[in-house]
Amino acid sequence: MDNRIKELVAVGASVTANCQPCLQYHVNKALESGAEEQEITAAIEVAKMVRKGATSKMDKFALSLNRVAPSVAGASNEDCGCSSQAAPSIAGVSNEDCGCSS
């Protein structure tokens, strides 16, 4: 996979992660790697569809848990991953200065 494709993937991942500094960084890197504006727009649109679908599924899942365990007061986030380290960068794509790992 060449850098152009990797950066287009990173653009989409940035959108789904709701990471504005990541998106700006990876859009710039995608342009530097030869991506065209139409490709970046397409990557963003696909990511928005993925994010919308994931959000809808998570909303339904959360509602189902609310019905099963209506009282979550005092619930622990132990072992849920909320405080886990950020995922490693995509192979060959630097996330330096984009905030992905901060």
RAHU-V947501 format. One record per backbone hydrogen bond with DSSP energy under -0.5 kcal/mol. CO is the residue of the C=O (numbers start at 0). NH is the residue of the N-H. E is the energy in kcal/mol with one decimal. If there is no record, write none. Layout:
BEGIN
CO:NH:E
CO:NH:E
END
This chain:
BEGIN
1:5:-2.3
2:6:-2.6
3:7:-1.9
4:8:-2.4
5:9:-2.3
6:10:-2.1
7:11:-2.0
8:12:-2.6
9:13:-2.3
10:14:-1.9
11:15:-2.3
12:16:-1.8
13:18:-2.4
14:17:-1.4
17:19:-0.8
18:22:-2.4
19:23:-2.4
20:24:-2.2
21:25:-3.0
22:26:-2.5
23:27:-2.1
24:28:-2.3
25:29:-2.4
26:30:-2.4
27:31:-2.4
28:32:-1.7
29:34:-2.8
30:33:-1.5
35:38:-0.5
35:39:-2.0
36:40:-2.7
37:41:-2.3
38:42:-2.5
39:43:-2.4
40:44:-2.4
41:45:-2.5
42:46:-2.2
43:47:-2.3
44:48:-1.8
45:49:-2.4
46:50:-3.0
47:51:-2.3
48:52:-2.4
49:53:-2.8
50:54:-2.7
51:55:-2.3
52:56:-2.3
53:57:-2.5
54:58:-2.6
55:59:-2.1
56:60:-2.4
57:61:-3.1
58:62:-2.1
59:63:-2.1
60:64:-2.0
61:65:-2.1
62:66:-1.5
63:67:-1.5
64:68:-3.4
69:71:-0.8
71:74:-2.3
76:79:-2.1
80:83:-1.6
89:92:-2.7
91:93:-0.6
94:97:-1.7
94:98:-0.7
94:99:-0.6
98:101:-1.3
END
